[in-house]
Amino acid sequence: MLLPYGRNTDRSDYRLVLDEGRGTCSTKHALLAALAREHDRPVELRLGVYEMDGLNTPGVGPVLRRHGMDFIPEAHCYLAYRDVRVDLTGVVEADGQILAFLHEEEIEPRQIGAYKTERHREFVRHWAMARSLEPETVWRAREECIQALSVREGA
């Protein structure tokens, strides 16, 4: 059974994926990374920022167009096993994965909440200011994109 996309009631608690029957890239991959680590498997949880658009993330195109943007920086969590990216949530660009990240780092499953949000907001702030855009306006557009994904998935 494929678990639908949807924010959990506590986005920093990856265990809620099982209780709530849904999750985001962060909670789903953090759950799998924690499980792999419990079994001594060398699986990394990674945080990457990519250019989210209507092609690599179906459902966000209309929102981006309303805001006059072709893409927006989005934080995405995925797994890596022996330096091979493993993305089990369906965000793709080609060959089943995002090809180009603007930023990547390894994180711990416990960092999917506040840490991930802070890193993402910091990236968006710098990105927006470099384009003479208001960071909070860009962040609100990004939140609308996430809402559009939730509606599309029926969460």
VMD Tcl script that draws the C-alpha trace (Angstrom):
set ca {
  {0.00 0.00 0.00}
  {1.30 3.41 -0.94}
  {1.04 5.92 1.89}
  {-0.33 9.24 0.63}
  {1.45 12.56 0.90}
  {0.34 14.64 3.83}
  {1.81 16.48 6.78}
  {1.61 14.65 10.06}
  {0.13 16.31 13.13}
  {3.68 16.72 14.47}
  {6.01 17.09 11.52}
  {9.07 16.31 13.65}
  {7.76 12.88 14.77}
  {8.41 10.42 11.97}
  {6.73 7.61 13.94}
  {3.35 9.22 13.19}
  {3.61 7.98 9.59}
  {2.46 4.59 10.83}
  {-0.29 5.89 13.12}
  {-1.69 8.46 10.68}
  {-1.21 6.51 7.45}
  {0.43 9.41 5.63}
  {3.63 11.42 5.61}
  {5.93 13.76 3.79}
  {9.31 13.10 2.26}
  {10.80 14.03 5.64}
  {8.73 11.80 7.89}
  {8.65 8.81 5.53}
  {12.39 8.83 4.86}
  {13.29 9.58 8.50}
  {11.23 6.57 9.57}
  {13.06 4.34 7.10}
  {16.47 5.77 8.04}
  {15.79 5.16 11.75}
  {14.65 1.61 11.02}
  {17.74 0.92 8.90}
  {20.01 2.26 11.64}
  {18.33 0.02 14.21}
  {19.42 -2.88 11.98}
  {22.96 -1.53 11.53}
  {22.50 -0.64 7.87}
  {24.55 2.30 6.52}
  {21.61 4.35 5.29}
  {21.89 8.14 5.38}
  {19.03 10.59 5.65}
  {19.78 13.58 3.44}
  {18.31 17.03 3.10}
  {18.51 18.65 -0.30}
  {17.13 21.84 -1.79}
  {16.00 21.71 -5.41}
  {14.11 23.92 -7.85}
  {10.52 22.73 -7.49}
  {8.43 23.31 -10.59}
  {5.33 21.95 -12.24}
  {7.28 19.24 -14.09}
  {9.22 17.65 -11.26}
  {6.41 18.18 -8.75}
  {3.04 17.83 -10.52}
  {0.35 19.97 -8.94}
  {2.41 23.06 -8.06}
  {2.53 24.65 -11.52}
  {-0.69 26.69 -11.19}
  {0.38 28.04 -7.79}
  {3.78 29.08 -9.11}
  {2.22 30.79 -12.13}
  {-0.13 32.76 -9.85}
  {2.92 34.08 -8.06}
  {4.85 34.79 -11.27}
  {7.49 32.14 -10.61}
  {8.77 29.29 -12.74}
  {10.17 27.44 -9.74}
  {10.77 27.82 -6.03}
  {13.44 26.32 -3.75}
  {12.04 23.30 -1.96}
  {13.63 21.22 0.74}
  {13.44 17.51 0.14}
  {14.51 14.55 2.25}
  {15.65 11.29 0.76}
  {17.90 8.38 1.61}
  {21.37 7.45 0.45}
  {22.87 4.01 0.55}
  {26.55 3.84 -0.34}
  {26.24 7.25 -2.01}
  {23.33 6.15 -4.19}
  {20.25 8.31 -3.76}
  {17.07 6.47 -2.90}
  {13.85 8.47 -3.08}
  {10.69 6.59 -2.20}
  {8.24 9.50 -2.35}
  {7.88 10.14 -6.06}
  {9.51 13.56 -6.47}
  {11.39 13.06 -9.72}
  {13.18 14.88 -12.46}
  {14.61 12.02 -14.50}
  {15.49 8.38 -13.95}
  {13.41 8.36 -10.77}
  {15.25 11.10 -8.90}
  {16.09 14.76 -8.74}
  {19.26 15.33 -10.72}
  {20.43 18.70 -9.43}
  {20.31 19.90 -5.86}
  {21.23 23.46 -4.98}
  {22.24 22.28 -1.49}
  {22.69 18.84 0.12}
  {23.62 17.67 3.60}
  {23.24 14.61 5.79}
  {20.86 15.02 8.73}
  {19.65 12.89 11.60}
  {16.03 11.68 11.75}
  {15.48 13.97 14.77}
  {16.38 16.99 12.57}
  {13.36 16.80 10.26}
  {11.41 19.33 12.32}
  {12.82 22.67 13.41}
  {16.31 22.17 11.95}
  {15.04 21.33 8.47}
  {12.59 24.24 8.50}
  {15.26 26.70 9.66}
  {17.74 25.55 6.98}
  {15.03 25.76 4.31}
  {13.83 29.23 5.38}
  {17.43 30.47 5.43}
  {17.97 29.15 1.90}
  {14.71 30.74 0.67}
  {15.64 34.06 2.30}
  {19.00 34.22 0.50}
  {17.48 33.00 -2.76}
  {14.66 35.57 -2.64}
  {16.91 38.47 -1.72}
  {19.29 37.64 -4.58}
  {16.28 38.06 -6.90}
  {14.89 41.18 -5.20}
  {11.91 39.21 -3.91}
  {10.36 39.42 -0.46}
  {11.36 36.23 1.43}
  {8.05 35.95 3.30}
  {6.10 36.24 0.04}
  {8.19 33.44 -1.47}
  {7.68 31.33 1.66}
  {3.90 31.84 1.50}
  {3.92 30.79 -2.18}
  {5.85 27.69 -1.16}
  {3.27 26.89 1.53}
  {0.52 27.20 -1.10}
  {2.44 24.72 -3.24}
  {2.57 22.24 -0.36}
  {-1.15 22.69 0.24}
  {-1.79 22.02 -3.45}
  {0.13 18.75 -3.13}
  {-1.91 17.72 -0.10}
  {-5.18 18.44 -1.92}
  {-3.97 16.60 -5.00}
  {-3.13 13.53 -2.92}
  {-6.39 13.71 -1.00}
  {-4.71 14.22 2.37}
}
mol new
graphics top color blue
foreach p $ca { graphics top sphere $p radius 0.5 }
foreach p [lrange $ca 0 end-1] q [lrange $ca 1 end] { graphics top cylinder $p $q radius 0.2 }
display resetview
